[in-house]
Amino acid sequence: MNREDVLKDWFVEGVHRGAKYLIVVSDPLEQEERPIYVFPEQDITLETQKLTATALEISDIINLMEGMSPQIKLALIPKNRLISRVIS
C-alpha cells in the first residue's frame, strides 16, 4: 500500500471514529508512520506539544473536518519542496 492510500485510510478511520484531527507521526528509529487521532474534547495544540516532547516526529496534521483530497495531496509533497514553494 502506498503512502497516499495509507493516509486516505487513516483519514476515513478518523472520521468514522469521530476525530477532529489526524496527526501523522513517525519514530526516527523505526522509519514507520502511524496515526494519532485528536478528538473534539482534546486540544490540538496541547496534543502536538505532548508529541514534540517525545522522540516522535510529526510529519503532517490533517483536519478531518475539511476535504480529504486537497490535504492528502499537500501531505504527499516532499517537505523540502513544500518549504521552497512557501519561500518562493
C-alpha positions in Angstrom: 0.0 0.0 0.0 1.4 3.4 -0.9 1.5 6.4 1.4 -1.5 8.1 -0.3 -3.7 5.0 0.3 -2.5 4.8 3.9 -3.3 8.5 4.5 -6.7 8.1 2.9 -7.5 5.0 5.1 -6.4 6.9 8.2 -8.5 9.9 7.2 -11.6 7.7 6.8 -10.9 5.8 10.0 -10.6 9.1 11.9 -13.8 10.5 10.5 -15.6 7.2 11.4 -14.2 7.4 14.9 -15.4 11.0 15.4 -11.9 12.5 15.5 -11.3 16.1 14.5 -7.6 15.9 13.5 -5.2 13.3 12.3 -1.6 13.7 13.3 0.8 11.6 11.3 3.9 10.7 13.4 7.0 8.7 12.9 9.6 7.2 15.0 13.0 8.1 13.5 14.4 4.7 14.6 11.6 2.7 13.1 11.1 4.7 9.9 7.4 3.9 10.0 4.5 6.3 10.3 1.4 5.9 12.4 -1.8 7.9 13.1 -2.7 9.8 16.2 -6.3 10.9 16.3 -7.3 14.1 18.2 -11.0 14.2 19.3 -13.2 17.3 19.7 -12.7 17.3 23.5 -8.9 17.4 23.1 -6.8 20.5 22.4 -4.8 20.1 19.2 -2.1 22.5 20.4 -1.6 20.5 23.7 -1.6 17.2 21.8 1.1 18.4 19.4 3.2 19.8 22.3 3.0 16.4 24.0 4.1 14.7 20.8 7.0 17.0 20.2 8.2 16.3 23.8 8.7 12.7 22.8 11.1 11.1 20.2 8.2 11.0 17.7 8.3 13.4 14.7 5.2 15.0 13.4 5.1 14.8 9.6 1.5 16.0 9.0 -1.5 17.4 10.8 -4.7 16.9 8.8 -8.0 18.5 9.7 -10.7 15.8 9.4 -13.4 18.4 9.2 -12.1 19.6 5.8 -11.9 17.9 2.4 -9.7 14.9 2.2 -8.2 15.2 -1.3 -6.5 18.6 -1.1 -5.0 17.8 2.3 -3.7 14.4 1.2 -2.2 16.0 -1.9 -0.4 18.5 0.3 0.8 15.8 2.7 2.3 14.0 -0.3 4.6 16.9 -1.3 8.1 16.2 0.0 8.7 18.7 2.8 11.8 20.2 1.2 9.8 21.1 -1.9 7.0 22.4 0.2 9.3 24.8 2.1 10.8 26.1 -1.2 7.3 26.7 -2.5 6.4 28.8 0.6 9.6 30.8 0.4 9.4 31.5 -3.3 
